[in-house]
Amino acid sequence: MSDIEELRALVREVIRDVLPKGLPVTETVNLSTDEDLAAFVKRLLDLPPDEREELRSGRKRFRLPEINSAPPVPSVPAGAPHGAERAGEPTPVRRIERGAVTEAVINQAARAGQRLVLGRAAVLTPLARDRARASGVQIEKER
C-alpha cells in the first residue's frame, strides 16, 4: 500500500470513530414570510421521534439561503430625490452613526430592503461597498 492509501485509510478510520453516523445533514430553508416560518415550525413539530433526535444531536441542521440566491432587492434609481418611493411605499432607512459598516450589515439591509445613511463617524469597508453594489443597497454618506 502506498503512503497516500495508508493516509486515506487512517482518515476514514478516524472519521468512523468520530462520526459513527456520518456527516451532519444540512437543509437549506427559505423563510421569507411569516407563513413560511409557521409552516416550517409546524413541520418540525410533526417530525417522528428519530428525526427529532437528529435535530437535538446536531446531526440535522438548517441554514438560510445565501443572500446572492435571494431575489434581488430593488433599488431607488440613481439621481432620484431623497426619500424616493418604490411601488408606492417609502424605502426604509437605517441610520448608522459610527463604527465600521461591514458586509454583514449590508446583507441585513438587503434582506430588509433598506437604504443606509451613514453618519460622519461611520466607515464603509471595501467588501461592504462591493456587497452593496451587488445587492442594490443604496448608501448615503453624510458629510
N, C-alpha and C positions, 0 to 999 in steps of 0.2 A: 504494500500500500504506500502511495506517495505521501509526502508531508501534508499536502493540501487535503487529500482524502481523510487522513487521520484527524486533521484540524476540524474538518466538516463533521466527522463522526462525533468528536468531542462536543462541538457546539450543539448538535442535535440532542446529545445526551443531557447536556445542561438545560436546554430548553424543555425537554421532557420532565426533568426534575423540578424545575422552577414553575413551569406552566403545564401541569399534568392534563388539563383540559384544552390546551391550545391557547392561541392568542385571543384577546377580547374581541367581541364583535361590536363594531360601531355603525350605527344607523344615522343617516342624515335626516333631520325632520325640518319641515318648513312651517314655521309658526308665525304667520303674518297678520292674523286676525284673532279676536277673542274666540271666535267659533273654532278656529284651528286649535287653539290651546285647549278649549273644552273637550274637543274630540280626542286630542292626544291624551289628556288626563283620563278620560273615560276608557280609552284603550288600555292604559296602564292598569287601571283598577280591575279590568276584566281579564288580565293575564292569568294563566294557570299557575299553580304554586311553583313548579320547577322554573318557569321563566321569571317569576318574581325573585326567586333566589339568585338567578343570574344577574338581575339588576342590583340586588343588595351586595353581592360579592364583587361587583365591578366588571363582571365578565360580559355584560351587555351595557353598552354606553350609547348616548345620543349626542349629536352635535348639530348645530345650526349650519346652514349652507354658508359658504364664503360670500363675502359682500359682492364679489365680482359675478357670482351666479345669480344674485338677486336682480329683479328688474331695475333698470336704471332710474335714478331719481331725476325727474325733470328739473331743469334749472331755469332761472329767470334769464331772458335774453340779455346779451351784453348791451350796455347803454340804456337799459330800462330804468325808469325813475326809481328812486329809493322806495322800498315797500311795494314793489310791483306785485301783481297778483297772478296766480296760476289758477285757471279754471274757476274763477270767481272767489277763490279762497286766498287770504293773505299767506305768504310764505312765513313759517315760524322762524323766529330769530333766536339764536343762542349767543349771548354775550360772554366773552372770556376776557376778563380784565388784566390778568397777569399770569405768567408761567409759560411753560412750553406747551404748544398745541401739537400733539402727536398724531400719528396715523390712526390710533385707536379713537381719538376724539373725532376725527374726520369720518371714520366708519360709523360711529354713533350718530353723527349729524346726517349722514347719507341715509341711514335706516329711518331716521325720524323726519326726513325731508326738510331739514333745517338749513338756514343760511347763517354763517358765522360772522360776528362782528368782534374784532379783536381790539382790545384796549392798547394804550401806548406801551404798557409793560408786558404784553403778550408777545411771544416769539413763535413763529411757524417753522417747524422743522422741514428740511428739504423733502423728506419722504412724505410728510403730511401734505405738502404742496402738490406733489405728484399724485397722491391719492385723491385729493380734492378735484384736480383736473379730470382724472379718470372717472370719478363717480359723479361729477356735476355739482359738487358742493361749492356754492359761492362764498367767497371770503372777502370781507371788507376790513381794512386796517385803518384805525383812527390815527390821525397824525397830531 
